[in-house]
Amino acid sequence: MDALTLDRTEKAVRNPNRCIGCGLCVSTCSPAAIALGRVEEGEVVIPPENYINFIVDHRSEKGKPLL
């Protein structure tokens, strides 16, 4: 999903435009490296029901045609 990138100090940075809150990064990284936390009410992202809905929503938000 490319939701995490490393900055110049090798610290993971979350891309809010790519993160869907699935938590896979937590299970992949070492226990001390990352943790899930609560976000503010306005930052809550509801994950799409399936991949097709994700693509449709993502393309629509970017103003791009589906095909």
Contacts in CASP RR format, 6 or more apart in sequence:
PFRMAT RR
TARGET T0000
AUTHOR 0000-0000-0000
METHOD contacts of the structure
MODEL  1
MDALTLDRTEKAVRNPNRCIGCGLCVSTCSPAAIALGRVEEGEVVIPPEN
YINFIVDHRSEKGKPLL
1 18 0 8 1.000
1 19 0 8 1.000
1 20 0 8 1.000
1 22 0 8 1.000
2 15 0 8 1.000
2 18 0 8 1.000
3 14 0 8 1.000
3 15 0 8 1.000
3 18 0 8 1.000
3 19 0 8 1.000
3 20 0 8 1.000
3 21 0 8 1.000
3 25 0 8 1.000
4 12 0 8 1.000
4 13 0 8 1.000
4 14 0 8 1.000
4 15 0 8 1.000
4 19 0 8 1.000
4 25 0 8 1.000
5 12 0 8 1.000
5 13 0 8 1.000
5 15 0 8 1.000
6 12 0 8 1.000
6 13 0 8 1.000
7 13 0 8 1.000
12 25 0 8 1.000
12 29 0 8 1.000
12 33 0 8 1.000
12 34 0 8 1.000
16 43 0 8 1.000
16 45 0 8 1.000
19 45 0 8 1.000
20 45 0 8 1.000
20 47 0 8 1.000
20 48 0 8 1.000
20 54 0 8 1.000
21 36 0 8 1.000
21 45 0 8 1.000
21 47 0 8 1.000
22 47 0 8 1.000
23 36 0 8 1.000
25 34 0 8 1.000
26 34 0 8 1.000
26 35 0 8 1.000
26 36 0 8 1.000
48 54 0 8 1.000
48 57 0 8 1.000
55 66 0 8 1.000
56 66 0 8 1.000
59 65 0 8 1.000
59 66 0 8 1.000
END
